[in-house]
Amino acid sequence: MSEAGAPAGRPGRLGVGVVGTGRVGAVLGSALRAAGHPVVAVSAVSEASRERAASLLPGVPVVDVPEVVRRAELVLLTVPDDALAPLVAGAAELGLWQPGQILVHTAGRFGVGVLDPARAAGVIPVALHPAMTFTGTSLDLSRLVGCGFAVTAPAAVLPIGQALVVEVGGEPVVVAEEDRALYHAALAHGANHLVVLVAQAAEALAAAGVAEPGRVLGPLLGAALDGAVRNELPDRPGHRGPGALAALTGPVRRGDAGTVAEHVAALSGHAARTGAVDVLAGYRTLARSATGRALAAGFVDDAAAQRLLDALGDAPPGPAADGTADGAADGTADGTADGTADGTADGAADGTADGTGRVDDDGGDGPAPDAGGGRA
Ligand SMILES: NC(=O)c1ccc[n+]([C@@H]2O[C@H](COP(=O)([O-])OP(=O)(O)OC[C@H]3O[C@@H](n4cnc5c(N)ncnc54)[C@H](OP(=O)(O)O)[C@@H]3O)[C@@H](O)[C@H]2O)c1
């Protein structure tokens, strides 16, 4: 920690070491540097990481992981999720962690438990998760302003994590250790699945002869997203109302079961012609959730909700699939049951080709090839 490059005599400044100059590490390191904390060393092996280091953290020495840990007062572990635990444990075995060192990771799904081997050596553990998608370029820096960051840490350490977030322009949001998985699932459901929704809608529009689906979807979806999120803000009028659902428009809100039936028929035809069964499946699943939530919000009555569910057809088995609107009445339970029980979510869940008939990857969130590469 006392190596050359550590902050010399500047009170409150921490010498930052970045382990993993990936998309997040390079950007957060750069933001901390802009906030006055010198970045004393980074690790970067691949060409992409070295380029990010050169462009976002020019002049910072690129060294191996043990050397980064030795030099830093604040170690930023920005490695793939699956590499985190082996890295922390490996560095602990090598005796690299130093008492009083602040150790921060940015994996959404983990709290500070994953840092336990380092904590045993006296480090101060902090889990910071920026609720943002990163490109690994300077474009991301402005996106940090106002960005929510989950902060998980032992109570006495929370102010350190919160202060770091504020310093880079973010908004700290305390998330309990035991709630991290649910927190992360919620963000993935919102952000990742929104992308899938756009892909499905664009595909159906293209099949309907729309040459540039993105141009049609952009303004409409932008307005819908803006309205939905605005209705979830604490200072909105009528805060105790239906939240995002207040922004719902369309046939479910109006109780137009005939329109819904026609949509199902059109998407069934699309599925038969192209094999893209996931668009129909996604429509049915979300329209059932919309029906349950519209009923709970008082937008439609029991009879209208029933007509909508009938129009959607293919009710899933299980408690929420009794053919009545009751199973959907609380909205939340309906959405959960639908997503798992109608046999249509499987394709998306197992990462095989049968969800879309065409996709064959792991959804882009699997471990990087070098995960757990034992670089410590
Ligand atoms: N990307 C996002 O939008 C986002 C948003 C919020 C939070 N996060 C979280 O932030 C963390 C980093 O994600 P990312 O997207 O920045 O990942 P990334 O772009 O794939 O970068 C990962 C970095 O970790 C390095 N690395 C891989 N395995 C390592 C190991 N065993 N030891 C040391 N370094 C290793 C890589 O180095 P080389 O390239 O040299 O191999 C690379 O620099 C993850 O926990 C992720 O969940 C990501």
The ligand as a Gaussian input file, in Angstrom:
#p B3LYP/6-31G(d) Opt

LIG

0 1
 N      -21.176000      -5.103000     -17.836000
 C      -22.150000      -4.534000     -17.122000
 O      -22.994000      -3.859000     -17.709000
 C      -22.188000      -4.689000     -15.627000
 C      -23.060000      -3.866000     -14.902000
 C      -23.053000      -3.949000     -13.508000
 C      -22.212000      -4.850000     -12.869000
 N      -21.415000      -5.671000     -13.599000
 C      -20.541000      -6.595000     -12.868000
 O      -19.210000      -6.103000     -12.907000
 C      -18.287000      -7.210000     -12.944000
 C      -17.409000      -7.088000     -14.147000
 O      -18.212000      -7.159000     -15.307000
 P      -17.695000      -6.614000     -16.717000
 O      -18.886000      -6.553000     -17.597000
 O      -16.867000      -5.414000     -16.542000
 O      -16.785000      -7.829000     -17.175000
 P      -15.777000      -7.893000     -18.421000
 O      -15.966000      -6.702000     -19.305000
 O      -15.903000      -9.244000     -18.982000
 O      -14.354000      -7.739000     -17.747000
 C      -13.886000      -8.678000     -16.830000
 C      -12.471000      -8.317000     -16.488000
 O      -12.015000      -9.271000     -15.531000
 C      -10.764000      -9.776000     -15.940000
 N      -10.686000     -11.153000     -15.431000
 C      -11.352000     -12.228000     -15.867000
 N      -11.066000     -13.293000     -15.103000
 C      -10.164000     -12.877000     -14.180000
 C       -9.467000     -13.513000     -13.115000
 N       -9.653000     -14.800000     -12.823000
 N       -8.594000     -12.765000     -12.389000
 C       -8.406000     -11.460000     -12.661000
 N       -9.035000     -10.803000     -13.663000
 C       -9.911000     -11.512000     -14.404000
 C      -10.740000      -9.656000     -17.433000
 O       -9.408000      -9.545000     -17.821000
 P       -8.857000      -9.885000     -19.302000
 O       -9.765000      -9.181000     -20.266000
 O       -7.500000      -9.346000     -19.284000
 O       -8.945000     -11.352000     -19.437000
 C      -11.512000      -8.359000     -17.662000
 O      -10.647000      -7.251000     -17.572000
 C      -19.148000      -8.477000     -12.937000
 O      -19.275000      -8.906000     -11.606000
 C      -20.484000      -7.994000     -13.455000
 O      -21.560000      -8.772000     -12.960000
 C      -21.362000      -5.605000     -14.961000

